[in-house]
């Protein structure tokens, strides 16, 4: 089973140590490489210094030996022969010390030189024969030539060793550079991996919270990652379940409430309509006015109830039932609904628009236009004016509803589309608004991908603009 950390802190610590591990390896390897190179350089330097010094001493001792041989040849004293022997032994010892300081090729060149030095001794002490100065001088010339050759070869050996050290330093530098680049890439990949691993549950949590905020309460919430994030996801899913249960209870309450209110309201409207038609007998003028008031307020009450139901339906159902409708006929139908209020307040209504048809969800668009017209008529003063206009431009339908009522304060312009917000301006009529009409209208508009805004108008203090994009009907 894949291991999961218990907490984000544990995951961050693991990520931190995993990321710095390659850097620690790089530092350790670099220190070790430089330490080994420093030790080797120190050893080689000591050997080269010892070799150079031994060569210098050898050359000096050879000159001294040649001088003593000449003195012995001239004077023939025994003590001079003892000095010559001492110098001879010292030179042989120095040649013995030079052997481990050079490579095989140089050691092979030491052999003839050593043989020539030994031959010199035997030529000096030959018993019963006179001292042969020419032979001795020839041996010294041979020893001098061999010594010069060895000195030059030793110098070349020193140069080769220095060149080798330079090349090894360059190789170490290149290998360290390659290792640092590789470990840097590895560190970057490890950092990116742990950043993704740490951010993944946070992004999931943010996504799930946004999903809850959008009203999607049916999908189960699952958060992967550390155990504490999984526990947080379980608590968030518990909260989702509680909200879903409350939402179901709210919908059930609204359905019951609408049923309980619509039944007596329908009877009230039916009775008022029968009285207005004179079924129960002729009515006087004042009685007809009272009946019209009952009809108007019962219709307004029905609209408020339908707004409550529409608000919840829009939040939970975004699917559109597209059909073609006539824009002018829909406006005329809505104006007929408010004709008594318009007549009672002596409101002048102007409709400007071409005869055209549009494809949209007729029920939702009717809700939008109904709320805009209701607000315009309700907030318009007596003997005021309401203007309705529509046109098509750039493949979209534009509708504007303006009225001569009081201008909406600047502080309330951003809040008027919020649910249950009611401004300071007074609304005419016995039944006050619920504050969700414009909210329902905007939600219905957003479901079409359109816009509903409060805009400035050159004639009317209050004007709402509706923009609806075109839709294709699917068969």
C-alpha positions in Angstrom: 0.0 0.0 0.0 1.3 3.5 -0.9 2.6 5.3 2.2 1.0 8.5 3.1 2.3 11.1 5.6 0.3 11.9 8.6 0.5 15.6 8.3 1.6 18.4 6.0 4.4 19.2 8.4 5.7 15.7 8.1 5.4 15.9 4.4 7.3 19.3 4.3 10.1 17.9 6.5 10.4 14.8 4.3 10.5 17.1 1.2 13.0 19.4 2.8 15.5 16.6 3.7 14.9 15.0 0.3 15.7 18.2 -1.5 18.8 19.0 0.5 20.1 15.4 0.4 21.6 15.8 -3.2 23.2 19.1 -2.1 24.8 17.4 0.9 26.1 14.6 -1.3 27.5 17.2 -3.7 29.2 19.1 -0.8 30.6 15.8 0.7 31.9 14.6 -2.7 33.5 18.0 -3.5 35.2 18.2 -0.1 36.5 14.6 -0.5 37.7 15.1 -4.0 39.5 18.3 -3.1 41.0 16.6 -0.1 42.3 13.7 -2.1 43.7 16.0 -4.8 45.4 18.1 -2.1 47.0 15.1 -0.6 48.2 13.8 -3.9 49.5 17.2 -4.9 51.3 17.5 -1.6 52.9 14.0 -2.1 53.9 14.7 -5.7 55.3 18.1 -4.8 57.5 16.6 -2.0 58.7 13.9 -4.4 59.5 16.5 -7.1 61.3 18.8 -4.7 63.3 15.8 -3.4 64.1 14.7 -6.9 65.3 18.2 -7.9 67.3 18.6 -4.7 68.9 15.1 -5.2 69.9 16.0 -8.8 71.5 19.2 -7.6 73.4 17.4 -4.8 74.4 14.6 -7.3 75.9 17.2 -9.7 77.8 18.9 -6.9 79.1 15.6 -5.6 80.2 14.4 -9.0 82.2 17.6 -9.5 83.7 17.2 -6.0 84.6 13.5 -6.8 86.3 14.5 -10.1 88.3 17.1 -8.2 89.4 14.6 -5.5 90.3 12.1 -8.3 92.6 14.7 -9.8 94.2 15.5 -6.5 94.8 11.8 -5.8 96.3 11.4 -9.3 98.6 14.3 -8.7 99.8 13.6 -5.2 99.0 9.9 -4.7 98.4 10.2 -1.0 96.4 7.5 0.7 94.2 10.0 2.7 93.1 11.5 -0.6 92.0 8.1 -1.8 90.0 7.7 1.4 88.2 11.1 0.6 87.6 9.8 -2.9 86.1 6.6 -1.6 83.9 8.5 0.8 82.6 10.7 -2.0 82.2 7.6 -4.2 80.0 5.9 -1.6 78.0 9.0 -1.1 77.2 9.2 -4.8 76.1 5.6 -4.9 73.8 6.2 -2.0 72.3 9.2 -3.7 71.7 7.1 -6.9 70.0 4.5 -4.7 67.8 7.2 -3.2 66.9 8.5 -6.7 65.4 5.2 -7.8 62.0 5.4 -5.9 61.6 9.1 -7.0 61.4 8.4 -10.7 59.4 6.1 -13.0 60.6 2.9 -14.7 62.0 4.7 -17.7 64.2 7.0 -15.6 65.3 4.1 -13.3 66.6 2.4 -16.4 68.7 5.4 -17.2 70.1 5.3 -13.6 71.6 1.9 -14.3 74.4 3.0 -16.8 75.2 6.0 -14.5 75.5 3.7 -11.5 77.7 1.2 -13.4 79.9 4.1 -14.7 80.4 5.3 -11.1 81.3 1.8 -9.9 83.7 1.4 -12.8 85.4 4.6 -11.8 86.3 3.1 -8.4 87.7 0.0 -9.9 89.8 2.0 -12.3 91.3 4.1 -9.4 92.3 1.2 -7.2 93.7 -1.3 -9.7 96.7 -2.8 -7.8 100.1 -3.0 -9.5 99.2 -0.7 -12.3 100.0 3.0 -12.7 97.3 5.6 -12.5 95.8 6.1 -15.9 94.6 9.7 -16.0 93.2 9.4 -19.5 91.0 6.5 -18.7 89.8 8.2 -15.5 89.0 11.4 -17.4 87.1 9.3 -20.0 85.1 7.7 -17.2 84.3 11.1 -15.8 83.2 12.4 -19.2 81.0 9.4 -19.6 79.6 9.9 -16.1 79.0 13.7 -16.8 77.1 12.9 -20.0 75.0 10.3 -18.3 74.3 12.7 -15.4 73.3 15.4 -17.8 71.0 13.0 -19.6 69.4 11.9 -16.4 69.0 15.5 -15.2 67.2 16.4 -18.4 65.1 13.2 -18.2 64.3 14.1 -14.6 63.3 17.6 -15.6 61.0 16.1 -18.2 59.6 13.8 -15.6 58.9 16.8 -13.3 57.2 18.6 -16.2 55.1 15.5 -17.0 54.1 15.2 -13.4 53.0 18.9 -13.2 51.1 18.5 -16.5 49.4 15.4 -15.1 48.4 17.3 -12.0 46.9 20.0 -14.2 45.0 17.5 -16.3 43.7 15.7 -13.2 42.6 19.1 -11.7 40.7 19.9 -14.9 39.1 16.4 -14.9 38.0 16.9 -11.3 36.7 20.3 -12.1 34.7 19.0 -15.1 33.3 16.0 -13.1 32.4 18.2 -10.2 30.6 20.6 -12.6 28.7 17.7 -14.2 27.8 16.4 -10.8 26.6 19.8 -9.6 24.5 20.2 -12.7 23.0 16.7 -12.4 22.3 17.2 -8.7 20.8 20.6 -9.3 18.4 19.1 -11.9 17.6 16.3 -9.4 17.1 18.8 -6.6 14.8 20.9 -8.8 12.8 17.8 -9.9 12.5 16.7 -6.2 11.4 20.2 -5.2 8.8 20.4 -7.9 7.5 16.9 -7.0 7.1 17.8 -3.3 5.6 21.2 -4.2 3.0 19.4 -6.3 2.5 16.8 -3.6 2.0 19.5 -0.9 -0.2 21.7 -3.1 -2.4 18.9 -4.5 -4.6 18.4 -1.4 -4.8 22.2 -0.9 -6.0 22.7 -4.5 -8.4 19.8 -4.0 -9.7 21.5 -0.8 -10.0 24.8 -2.6 -11.9 23.2 -5.5 -14.3 21.3 -3.2 -15.0 24.5 -1.2 -15.7 26.4 -4.5 -18.0 23.5 -5.5 -19.9 23.9 -2.2 -20.1 27.6 -2.7 -21.6 27.1 -6.2 -24.4 25.0 -4.7 -23.3 21.5 -5.8 -24.2 19.5 -2.7 -24.7 16.1 -4.3 -21.2 15.0 -5.1 -19.2 13.3 -2.3 -16.1 15.1 -1.2 -12.8 13.2 -1.2 -9.4 14.8 -0.4 -6.2 12.8 -1.0 -2.8 13.4 0.6 -1.8 13.5 4.2 -4.0 11.9 6.8 -5.0 15.2 8.4 -6.1 16.5 5.0 -8.1 13.4 4.5 -9.8 13.9 7.9 -10.5 17.5 6.9 -12.1 16.2 3.7 -14.2 13.9 5.7 -15.4 16.8 7.9 -16.1 18.9 4.8 -18.1 16.0 3.4 -20.0 15.8 6.6 -20.7 19.5 6.3 -21.8 19.0 2.7 -24.2 16.3 3.8 -25.7 18.6 6.5 -26.1 21.5 4.0 -27.7 19.1 1.5 -30.1 17.9 4.1 -31.0 21.5 5.1 -31.4 22.4 1.4 -33.8 19.5 0.9 -35.8 20.5 3.9 -35.9 24.1 2.6 -37.1 22.9 -0.8 -39.7 20.7 0.8 -40.8 23.6 3.0 -41.2 25.9 0.0 -43.2 23.3 -1.9 -45.5 22.9 1.0 -45.8 26.6 1.6 -46.5 27.4 -2.0 -49.1 24.7 -2.1 -50.7 25.9 1.1 -50.7 29.5 -0.1 -51.6 29.0 -3.7 -54.8 27.1 -2.9 -56.5 29.8 -0.9 -54.9 32.5 -3.2 -56.5 30.8 -6.2 -59.8 30.8 -4.6 -59.5 34.4 -3.7 -58.5 35.4 -7.2 -61.3 33.3 -8.7 -63.9 34.9 -6.3 -62.6 38.4 -7.2 -62.7 37.7 -10.9 -66.3 36.4 -10.6 -67.3 39.5 -8.7 -65.6 41.7 -11.3 -67.5 40.0 -14.1 -70.8 40.6 -12.3 -71.7 36.9 -11.8 -73.0 37.6 -8.3 -74.8 40.7 -9.4 -73.9 44.2 -10.6 -71.4 46.2 -8.5 -71.2 49.9 -7.8 -68.2 51.9 -8.8 -66.6 51.9 -5.3 -67.2 48.1 -5.0 -65.5 47.6 -8.4 -62.5 49.6 -7.2 -62.2 47.4 -4.1 -62.5 44.3 -6.3 -59.7 45.6 -8.5 -57.5 46.2 -5.5 -58.1 42.6 -4.4 -57.3 41.4 -7.9 -54.1 43.4 -8.1 -52.8 42.5 -4.7 -53.6 38.8 -5.1 -51.7 38.9 -8.4 -48.8 40.6 -6.7 -48.8 38.1 -3.9 -48.8 35.2 -6.5 -45.8 36.8 -8.2 -43.9 37.0 -4.9 -44.6 33.3 -4.2 -43.5 32.4 -7.7 -40.3 34.4 -7.3 -39.5 32.4 -4.2 -40.0 29.1 -6.1 -38.2 30.4 -9.2 -35.2 31.5 -7.1 -34.7 28.0 -5.7 -35.4 26.3 -9.1 -32.8 28.6 -10.8 -30.2 27.7 -8.1 -30.7 24.0 -8.5 -31.6 23.7 -12.2 -29.5 25.4 -14.8 -30.8 23.5 -17.8 -32.6 25.6 -20.4 -35.8 24.6 -22.2 -35.2 26.5 -25.4 -38.1 27.6 -27.6 -38.9 30.5 -30.0 -41.1 33.3 -28.8 -42.3 36.7 -30.0 -40.6 39.5 -28.0 -43.4 42.1 -28.6 -46.2 39.6 -27.7 -44.4 38.7 -24.4 -44.2 42.4 -23.4 -47.8 43.0 -24.3 -48.8 39.9 -22.2 -46.9 41.3 -19.2 -48.3 44.9 -19.7 -51.8 43.4 -19.6 -51.0 42.0 -16.1 -50.2 45.5 -14.8 -52.7 47.5 -16.7 -54.8 48.3 -13.6 -51.8 49.5 -11.6 -50.6 51.5 -14.6 -54.1 53.1 -15.0 -54.5 53.8 -11.3 -51.1 55.6 -11.2 -51.6 57.3 -14.6 -48.3 56.0 -15.8 -47.3 56.6 -19.4 -45.9 53.5 -21.0 -43.9 53.5 -24.3 -42.9 50.4 -26.2 -40.3 50.7 -28.9 -39.0 47.7 -30.7 -39.2 45.8 -33.9 -41.3 42.7 -34.4 -38.9 39.8 -34.0 -38.7 36.3 -32.5 -36.0 35.0 -30.3 -34.8 31.6 -29.0 -34.5 31.2 -25.2 -36.1 29.6 -22.2 -39.4 31.4 -22.4 -40.4 30.8 -18.8 -37.1 32.2 -17.5 -37.1 35.2 -19.8 -40.7 35.9 -18.8 -39.6 35.9 -15.1 -36.8 38.3 -15.9 -39.0 40.8 -17.9 -41.8 40.4 -15.3 -39.5 41.4 -12.5 -38.1 44.3 -14.4 -41.6 45.6 -15.3 -42.9 45.1 -11.8 -40.0 47.1 -10.3 -40.5 49.8 -13.0 -44.3 50.1 -12.3 -43.9 49.9 -8.5 -41.2 52.5 -8.1 -42.5 54.8 -10.7 -44.4 57.8 -9.2 -48.0 58.7 -10.2 -48.2 60.3 -13.6 -44.6 59.1 -14.2 -43.3 57.4 -17.3 -42.0 53.8 -18.1 -40.0 53.1 -21.2 -39.6 49.6 -22.8 -37.3 49.1 -25.8 -35.6 46.2 -27.5 -33.4 45.7 -30.5 -30.9 43.2 -32.0 -27.3 44.0 -32.5 -24.1 41.9 -33.0 -26.2 38.7 -32.7 -27.6 39.5 -29.3 -31.0 40.8 -28.0 -30.9 44.0 -26.0 -33.8 45.1 -23.8 -34.0 48.3 -21.7 -36.6 49.1 -19.1 -36.4 52.6 -17.6 -38.7 54.6 -15.3 -38.9 58.1 -13.9 -38.7 57.0 -10.3 -36.1 58.0 -7.7 -32.5 57.3 -8.7 -30.9 54.3 -6.9 -28.2 55.5 -4.4 -24.6 54.8 -5.5 -24.1 52.7 -2.3 -26.9 50.4 -3.2 -26.0 49.8 -6.9 -23.8 46.8 -6.2 -26.3 45.3 -3.7 -29.6 45.4 -5.6 -28.9 42.1 -7.2 -28.2 40.3 -3.9 -30.9 38.0 -2.6 -33.4 39.6 -0.1 -31.8 43.1 -0.4 -34.2 46.0 -0.2 -33.2 49.6 -0.9 -34.2 52.7 0.9 -36.5 53.9 -2.0 -40.2 53.2 -1.2 -42.2 50.8 -3.2 -45.9 51.6 -3.9 -48.6 49.1 -3.1 -50.0 47.3 0.0 -47.6 44.4 -0.5 -43.9 45.1 -0.2 -41.3 43.2 -2.2 -39.3 40.3 -0.9 -36.0 41.6 -2.3 -35.3 38.6 -4.5 -36.9 39.7 -7.8 -33.7 41.2 -9.3 -31.7 38.3 -7.9 -34.0 35.8 -9.7 -33.8 37.9 -12.8 -30.0 37.9 -12.9 -29.7 34.2 -12.2 -32.1 33.5 -15.1 -30.1 35.8 -17.3 -26.8 34.2 -16.3 -28.3 30.8 -17.1 -28.6 32.1 -20.7 -25.0 33.4 -20.7 -26.3 37.0 -20.8 -26.0 40.1 -18.7 -28.4 42.2 -16.5 -27.1 45.5 -15.4 -28.2 48.8 -14.0 -27.1 51.4 -16.6 -27.1 55.2 -16.9 -29.8 56.7 -19.2 -30.1 60.2 -20.6 -33.8 60.5 -19.8 -34.6 58.1 -16.9 -33.0 58.0 -13.4 -33.4 54.2 -13.3 -32.8 51.9 -16.3 -32.0 48.2 -16.4 -30.4 46.7 -19.5 -30.8 43.0 -20.5 -28.5 41.3 -23.0 -29.3 37.9 -24.3 -27.0 36.0 -26.7 -28.5 33.9 -29.5 -29.1 30.2 -29.0 -29.6 27.4 -31.4 -32.7 25.1 -30.9 -31.8 21.4 -30.8 -34.2 18.9 -32.4 
